[in-house]
Structures are given as C-alpha cells and as structure tokens.
C-alpha cells in the first residue's frame, strides 16, 4: 500500500482507467501528476477537481521537472514517446504498468472479484460493485468506463471489503505484453464470453483463447469461477481446468444457474435465477437477455458461496455511460446510443430493443470506429447482426487510413448484403448526410413508432453530438 507521501506520475493520464486510478491515488495523499496528448471531458474536469495538474503533450522536461518516485505508463504509450524514452535513458525513476501498479499498491490484501469476457464486463463490474454496496459491503472498484452510480470509475472502499475489477484482456504496457487481467490474480472470476476482438492486439480467436487460458491458470484452488454456459468456447476452455470450482450461468437447461422467465418491459428486465438449491427473482432497469446474464453473474460473484435472497431489486442501478442510453423519447420516436463495436454486442442490443418495441420500426446507425470494427474480418458478421434492424444507416470508417485498403471494412458492400433483408440499407460518405436521413425518418409521420440506436465506440461526430446537444427535446 502507498504510504501517502510518494510522487506518482501517470503517462497517458487522460484515459478513463488511468485518470480514475490517478484520482484514487491522490485521495491517499500522494502527490500526483502526469501528461497526455489531449485530455477531453469529462476526465480533464475530474482530474482538476481532484487537485491534479497535468501537462498537455509529452515532453522530456515534463517528467524530469516533476521528478517522480514512480511512473505509471499507460498501454497507449509506446517507444518513441519522449517521456518513455527519458525513463529508459535516465534509469533514475522506476516505472510500471497500470495493472501492476494496481495490484502491488492497492489489491494484494483484498479479495479480488475480476469481471472478464469479450462483452459486458464494464456494466457487469459496475453492477457488482453497486450491488455489494447496496447490501452493505463497501467494496472497492476499478471500472474501465464511466459508471453513473459513482462519482468516478475507481474507489478504494473499505480496505477489508472485496475489490471489484473490470478484467481487460488488452496488453499492459509497451514493456509488458501480458493481458491486464493476468496481474489481478482473481479469487472470484467471471467470464462473460470469449470471442475475437481487439484486432490491433490479437491475431485471431486462438490468440484470444490463449490469454483466457493464462487467466484461468492464475485462479487459486480455493477460488471460484462463474462463466457463460451458453458460450461453447467458455465451456470447452473451462473443461481443461479442474482445479477451481467453476459454475455455468445461462439460459440453457444444462447450466448450474439457469436464467428463466426473462421479461423485457419499459421499466427494464425481470428474470429468475434457478439452481439446485434455491431460486431468486430479479428486477433490473437494464434491457435484454444479455443483461439478465450479466446481472446474474454480478449477483453470484457478489454472494460467492452464500445464498442470495429470494428477491433482488436492481432497478436503482443507473448503468454505465454510453451503454444502451436513452437520448430522446417522444410520441413518434426514441433514440438510444450504445458503445457496440462488435457484431455480438450489436446483435444483443437490437434483440433487446426489438423485445421492448415489438411493433416499432428499428433503425440501426453504425460507425466503424475500433480497430476490430474497421477491419474486414468481421464484415459478414456485422451485416448479419445489423439485419435484425428494419433500416441500416452505415457511416464511413472513423479512421480509414488506419488499415490497408484490402483489409478495411466496406460499408457499401455491407449495404449491398443487407438490401432485400431490410427496408433500407445505405452507406454514407459523410456523417452529416447520415444525420440528415435519420432526421427525415424520425420526422416522418410513418404511422409506426421508430426507434433509432447509434452504435459506435468513437465519437460518431455530428450524429451523436446532435442528440446530446438537443437533450430529450423534439428532433
């Protein structure tokens, strides 16, 4: 544990994860500083409100002038960064990765609940921390997003209570290519699913499975694992690890904890958790079967080997920013935003909205912004997922030059695949044209309630900002 007098310097302090840990470190009494190339809201305001000054841009003199006792290097900082080069040349300041810093200075003596998996881990981790606090356990947490129920994404909580972590499979730093979740050494582990993602880090699905194999090797015999039993890859992988108690969670009848009677309504989703020993009825403000599974795993991880109560009310959980967030609703339409940047995530959100608005017309707007989404490898799967909508408005790639032309996703080809399966499928060169078409659709008196969802883990420039600037007023 830090003693509260150290000077800690964060390279890439403006990232959601780095910034939240910097704030948590500052609360211990440490002198905290850092740098980043461009810090945007809300992290810049959160850092300044916490009394943390930081440099705009990376320069050797920044870190030399601060003269830290320890530097924490973000995984987006690479060789050639002037401050990273200074650290390597000077050899006078020790440096570490963010996950290693977390473990060594905050986590070693805590019971660690790690929420991992390709999708849903941010919401599941936030819900697990929220639920623990709801039942009177002041858990610590580290969440790689912006939970709406907490002032920031990281908090120590009670030092005797468990600590909930979002377990990211991304690499740790330029000098440590292990996945972040390897450092956390979970006592209780949740795996929500395993699919190919992060094309800038992993070569293929086998590469992704390899790091989850490594993760499972870090869970002790006395620990426990809850995994998505509806995911065949999870089942196959867990079959190779008999040392730790592992229990399956899902809608299938062969799961240890089966999710039954899922009902989606305007107030959220209700379901039952059925096991051999007990049943629990749950109400949540979140939407869809996938959130029923995420919510179940959060509850099971929080209770561990104890029995949950017969009824659980999670409707007070506000969720995480940019996950199925309602931006507008009036008599003609509803507009949502979602962080969806993978076919499976898009498919599940569209299924949830279809269940919520069975008579409505569903409009999916998709901006390929992540390295995976901009790549051609999942082009067919994206088209298949988007075909669950009634209309598809496809934006151009956010950074087309990030990939060679022969490896880039082709929105025009996707639109061609979708024609005949949906009422409308159009690929737009400019976001302003996409916004114009969407506004036309939402302004029309079509006789049907229209539901638009804006999928992007980027800014969806001009489209997303339109609804954030206009609030919940008329389009």
Secondary structure, 3 states (H helix, E strand, C coil): CCCCCCEEEEECCCCHHHHHHHHHHHHCCCEEEEEECCCCCCHHHHHHHCCCCCEECCCHHHHHHHCCCEEEECCCCCCCCHHHHHHHHHCCCEEEEHHHHHHHHHHCCCCEEEEECCCCHHHHHHHHHHHHHHCCCCCEEECCCCECCCCCCEECCCCCCCEEEECCCCEEECCEEEEHHHHHCCCEEEECCCCCCCCCCCCCHHHHHHHHHHHHCCCCCCCEEEEECCCHHHHHHHCCCCCCEEEEEECCCCCCEEEEEEEEECCEEEEEEECCCCEEEEEECCCCHHHHHHHHHHHHHHHCCCCCCCEEEECCCCCECCCCEEEEECCCEEEEEECCCCHHHHHHHHHHHHHHCCCCEEEEEECCCCHHHHEHHHHHHHHHHHCCCCEEEECCCCCHHHCCHHHECCHHHHHHHHECCECEEEECCCHHHHHHHHHHHHHCCCCCCEEEEEECCCCCCCCHHHHHHHCCCCC
